[in-house]
Amino acid sequence: MKPDDKVCYCYNVSLRKLQNFARRERPAHASRMSECLGAGTGCGWCIPILRRICEAAGEQPPEAISDLSPAEYAARRRAYIAEQKPRHTFD
């Protein structure tokens, strides 16, 4: 994924915005990104990615999404929603 690709589709939050927030604020918990940016508060798909961004605040981009194209990421989100499993949450 590229910096301007969306990570949170519910609230249109880009990878760049999340990485910049994580580098600047160094949040102790990924849920802090949700409080400030809204990411992760909709369908919950992006919560695992928010955790990785928070943990790897200095990396560009976190390993978990570096090889995904925006289309592949969006397709995985659609599959996640279609499965109707319990929503990802912050522990």
C-alpha positions in Angstrom: 0.0 0.0 0.0 1.1 3.6 -0.6 0.9 6.3 2.0 -2.3 7.9 0.6 -4.2 4.6 0.4 -7.1 4.2 2.8 -6.7 1.9 5.8 -10.0 2.8 7.4 -12.7 2.8 4.8 -15.5 3.7 7.2 -13.9 7.0 8.0 -11.6 7.5 5.0 -8.3 7.5 7.1 -5.2 7.0 5.1 -2.1 5.1 5.9 -0.1 8.4 5.9 -2.4 10.0 8.5 -2.1 7.0 10.8 1.7 6.7 10.4 2.2 10.4 11.0 0.0 10.3 14.1 1.8 7.3 15.4 5.3 8.9 14.8 4.2 12.2 16.3 2.2 11.0 19.3 3.8 7.6 20.1 0.5 6.3 21.5 0.8 3.7 24.2 -2.2 1.9 22.7 -3.6 1.7 19.2 -7.0 2.7 20.5 -5.7 6.2 20.9 -5.6 6.4 17.1 -9.3 5.6 17.1 -10.0 8.3 19.6 -8.3 11.0 17.6 -8.9 9.9 14.0 -12.0 7.7 14.2 -10.2 4.8 12.5 -11.3 1.4 13.9 -14.6 2.6 15.2 -16.8 1.5 12.3 -16.7 -2.0 11.0 -13.5 -2.9 13.0 -11.6 -4.3 10.0 -8.6 -2.0 10.4 -8.0 -2.6 14.1 -5.3 -5.2 13.6 -3.6 -2.8 11.2 -3.8 0.1 13.7 -2.1 -2.1 16.2 0.8 -2.8 13.8 1.1 0.8 12.9 1.2 1.7 16.6 3.9 -0.9 17.3 6.0 0.0 14.3 5.7 3.8 14.5 9.1 4.3 12.8 8.7 1.8 10.0 7.5 2.6 6.5 4.9 1.0 6.1 4.3 -1.8 8.7 5.2 -5.2 7.3 1.6 -6.4 7.5 0.4 -4.2 4.7 3.5 -3.3 2.7 2.9 -5.9 0.0 -0.9 -5.4 -0.4 -2.4 -3.4 -3.2 -5.3 -1.1 -2.4 -7.6 -3.4 -4.3 -6.5 -6.5 -2.4 -6.8 -4.7 0.9 -10.4 -3.6 0.0 -11.3 -7.1 -1.1 -10.1 -8.5 2.2 -12.2 -6.0 4.0 -15.3 -6.9 2.0 -14.7 -10.6 2.9 -14.3 -9.7 6.5 -17.6 -7.9 6.5 -19.3 -10.6 4.6 -18.2 -13.3 7.1 -20.1 -11.5 9.8 -17.8 -12.8 12.5 -17.5 -10.9 15.8 -15.9 -7.5 15.1 -12.2 -6.9 15.8 -11.8 -5.0 19.1 -9.0 -3.4 21.0 -8.0 -5.6 23.9 
